[in-house]
Amino acid sequence: MAFEIHEATSCDAPDLAEVFFSAFSDPFNRAMFPPTPPVRDWVAEHLTNGNNKASEHEVFLKLTDESGAPVAFAKWVRPYHAVADRDRRNEEVHAWPVGSDKALCEKFFGSMAEQHRVIMGEKPHYYLELLCVHSSFQGRGLASKLLKWGLARADEESVEVYLCSSPDGKALYLKNGFQALDTLSLFPEYEQIHMIRPAVH
């Protein structure tokens, strides 16, 4: 089966939310975002709003199966040259959904944004903000395909690539030239790994 990359639209939001909950089903993500109807609706709306309000720097991609349904997606952020804009974006206030662990959400996403700022500073770079593959389609190279979309463009521009990996994603990123810099542990037996891929000159 051939999976093709397309730009995601707001109409894809419910399907993207389904992919999100299938991909992130571990205890940590379930604690933050349990798959209840209010939380599912919030995730779908958040993805929709994020896509509708995407700046020129943001690229929201999906991979579809033969029926046209999204089975994987990624959000890439192109290099920001206006640091104030990037900081303002990272400091965006979220109204977390009813039923979520709001304190854990605040701590996790706040720590992610702070480490991003500390590690990358003012350096222009590509940022892989989100990468999800539905559990039924994992192991088919879809994550690699979405990853390499951004890596190719970063190489063309000779800039670094930054991301914060889940434990499951670490091996893929190491295989593609990323280096582990630091870890973030806010939940038992779960660590996010801050990673950077050096620029290719």
N, C-alpha and C positions, 0 to 999 in steps of 0.2 A: 504494500500500500504506500502510495506517495503522499507525503504530508507537505503542504505548501504554506509558506509564510505570507500572511496578509496583515495589513494594518487593522487593528481592532477598532470597533466603533461602540458607541453607547448602547446600541441594540444588542451587543454581545454580553452585556453585563450579567444577566442571570446565568448564562452558561459559564462565564468566567468565574463567577462565585462558586458554582458547582465544582469546577476544576480546583479552585482554591481550597475548598474544604476537603476534597479528596486527596490533594497533595499534602496538606498540612493537617494530618490526623493524629499526630503524636500528643502525648499528655500535656506538654507545654503549650502548644497552640490551641488545644482543646480547652485548657484552663483560661487562656486569654479570650478566645472566641468559640464558645460552645455552639454547635450547629443547630441552635433553636431558630424558629421562624423570625423573631425580631433581629437576631444577629445576622442571619442569612440575608434578610432584607437590607440591613445596614451595609454589609459587605458589597452587595450588588449595587446599592446606591452610591457607595464610596467609589467603587470602580467606575461607575457611570460618570460621577461628578469629576473624578480625577481625569477621565478621558476628555470630557467636555471642556474642562478648564486647562487642558494641557498647554503648556507654553511651547514655544518653538524649540525648546531644548528637549522636550519629552517625546519619546516614541513608544507607543503601545502596540506590541505585535502579538499575533496569535498564529498557531498552527492548527489547521483543520483536517478532519478526516474526509473520506470520500463523500459523506453526506453534507459537508460544509460546516459541521458543528465544531466549535473550538475544543481541542483536547489538551492544549498547552498554551501558555502565554508568558510574555516577558515585558517588563517595563524598563526601558533604557533611558538614561538621562545623558544627553550630549554635554560636552564640556561647557561649563559656565565661565564666562569671562568677567561677569559682574558678580563679585563675591557677595555683595550685599543682597543680591537677589537670591543667591543660593542659601544664605543664612536665613533670610526671611522665609523661604520655602521650608527649610528644616524646622523652623520654629512655629509652623502652622498649628493652630489650636484645633484639636479634634474633640468632638462630642461623642464619646465612646458609647456603643449601643447598650441598651438595657439587657442585663444578663451577662455582659462581659465582665472580666476582672479589670476594672478601670485602673486600679492602682498598679497592677502588673503591666498593663498597656502603657501607662504614663512612664513607668520606670524603664521598660524595655525600649520603646521608641525614642524616648528622650536620651537614653544612653547611646543608642545607635546613632542619632543625629550628632551628639557631642563627639563621639569617637571619629565619625566621618570628618567633622571639622578639624579635630586635632591632628588626624593622620594626614589629610590631604591639604589642609590649609588653603592657600590661594592657587595651587597648581591646577591648571586645566586638566580634566580627566573625564573619561567615560565612567558612568556609575550604573551598575546593574542593580536596580532597586528591588526587583521582584522577578522570580522565575518559578513557574508552577507547571507541573505535568500531572495530568490525571493518573491515578494509581493504575487504571486499566491499560495505560499506554506507556508506563515507565519501562526502561530497559530497551527502548527502540531508537535511541539516539536523538530524541526530540529536544531534550535539554541542551545537548551539545549543539544542535542546529541553531537554536535561539541564542546561545552563548556566542557562537562564532560570527553571528551577524554583527554584534557589537565589536568583537575583537578585530575583525577585518577593518572596520572603520577607524578604530583606535590606531591600528598599525599604519593606515594611510595618513593619519594626522600626527603620527609619532607622539602619542600621549599615553599616559598610564590608564589602567582600568582598576576601579575599586569596587568592592562588594563586601557584604557581610553574609557569610555562608551558614546554612543549617548544617548539622552534623552529617546528614545524608548527602549533601552537595559537595562536601570538602574534597573527596577523591577526584571528582570531575574537574574542579577548579585547579587542583594541584597538577593534574594531567595536562592542563592547558596553560601552564606557565605561571600560575599564581603562587604567591608566597604568603604563608600564614604569619600575621604580625602580632595579633593579640586575641584574647578570647573574652567573651561576655557571658557570665553565668549568673542567671537570676532565678533558676529553677533547678530542682534536684536532677542530676544526671543529664543535664542538657546544656550545651555550650554553643553559642554562635561564634564564628571565627571571622575576624576582620582580615581581609586578604587584599593584596595588591598585585597587579601584573605589570612589570616594568615596561616602559615604552620601548618600541622597536625603532631603531634609527637606521 
